[in-house]
Amino acid sequence: MGVRVYVCPTCRTLVDAGDWPGLIAYAGLGARGARVVEGFRDHHTPGAVAFEPGTHPEQSR
């Protein structure tokens, strides 16, 4: 069973494209964040839930 991941539309595009360096740069994560993204890359389940800033992605569940 995968973990539900919530991302903004820009990050979803980067994740879906497998553009991990682009995600790291866009989010301004730095070296420690890059290690987190590398772990995510290796273990995530596709299908992130995109949501707009200021909204609650679980509201309609």
C-alpha positions as a Markdown table, in Angstrom:
| # | Residue | x | y | z |
|---|---|---|---|---|
| 1 | Met | 0.0 | 0.0 | 0.0 |
| 2 | Gly | 1.4 | 3.4 | -1.0 |
| 3 | Val | 1.5 | 6.5 | 1.0 |
| 4 | Arg | -0.8 | 9.3 | -0.2 |
| 5 | Val | 1.4 | 12.3 | -1.3 |
| 6 | Tyr | 0.1 | 15.8 | -1.7 |
| 7 | Val | 1.9 | 18.3 | -3.9 |
| 8 | Cys | 1.3 | 21.5 | -5.8 |
| 9 | Pro | 0.6 | 21.2 | -9.5 |
| 10 | Thr | 4.1 | 22.3 | -10.4 |
| 11 | Cys | 5.7 | 19.7 | -8.1 |
| 12 | Arg | 3.3 | 17.0 | -9.5 |
| 13 | Thr | 4.5 | 17.8 | -13.0 |
| 14 | Leu | 8.1 | 17.4 | -11.9 |
| 15 | Val | 7.5 | 14.2 | -10.0 |
| 16 | Asp | 5.5 | 12.7 | -12.9 |
| 17 | Ala | 8.3 | 13.5 | -15.3 |
| 18 | Gly | 10.9 | 12.1 | -12.9 |
| 19 | Asp | 12.7 | 15.4 | -12.9 |
| 20 | Trp | 14.2 | 15.1 | -9.4 |
| 21 | Pro | 16.9 | 17.8 | -9.9 |
| 22 | Gly | 14.1 | 20.1 | -11.1 |
| 23 | Leu | 12.0 | 19.3 | -8.0 |
| 24 | Ile | 15.0 | 20.0 | -5.7 |
| 25 | Ala | 15.7 | 23.3 | -7.5 |
| 26 | Tyr | 12.1 | 24.4 | -7.6 |
| 27 | Ala | 11.5 | 23.7 | -4.0 |
| 28 | Gly | 14.8 | 25.2 | -2.9 |
| 29 | Leu | 15.6 | 22.1 | -0.8 |
| 30 | Gly | 19.4 | 22.2 | -0.5 |
| 31 | Ala | 21.5 | 19.2 | 0.2 |
| 32 | Arg | 19.5 | 17.7 | 3.1 |
| 33 | Gly | 16.2 | 18.1 | 1.1 |
| 34 | Ala | 17.9 | 16.4 | -1.9 |
| 35 | Arg | 18.5 | 13.3 | 0.2 |
| 36 | Val | 14.8 | 13.3 | 1.2 |
| 37 | Val | 13.8 | 13.6 | -2.4 |
| 38 | Glu | 16.2 | 10.7 | -3.4 |
| 39 | Gly | 14.5 | 8.5 | -0.8 |
| 40 | Phe | 11.1 | 9.5 | -2.1 |
| 41 | Arg | 12.2 | 8.8 | -5.6 |
| 42 | Asp | 13.2 | 5.3 | -4.7 |
| 43 | His | 10.0 | 4.5 | -2.7 |
| 44 | His | 7.1 | 6.6 | -3.8 |
| 45 | Thr | 3.9 | 5.2 | -5.3 |
| 46 | Pro | 2.9 | 7.2 | -8.5 |
| 47 | Gly | -0.3 | 9.2 | -8.4 |
| 48 | Ala | 0.3 | 12.2 | -6.2 |
| 49 | Val | -2.7 | 14.3 | -5.3 |
| 50 | Ala | -2.3 | 17.8 | -6.7 |
| 51 | Phe | -3.9 | 20.7 | -4.9 |
| 52 | Glu | -3.8 | 24.5 | -5.1 |
| 53 | Pro | -2.3 | 26.6 | -2.3 |
| 54 | Gly | -4.9 | 27.6 | 0.3 |
| 55 | Thr | -7.1 | 24.5 | -0.3 |
| 56 | His | -7.6 | 21.4 | 1.8 |
| 57 | Pro | -6.9 | 18.3 | -0.2 |
| 58 | Glu | -8.7 | 16.0 | 2.2 |
| 59 | Gln | -11.9 | 18.2 | 2.5 |
| 60 | Ser | -13.9 | 16.1 | 0.1 |
| 61 | Arg | -12.9 | 12.7 | 1.3 |
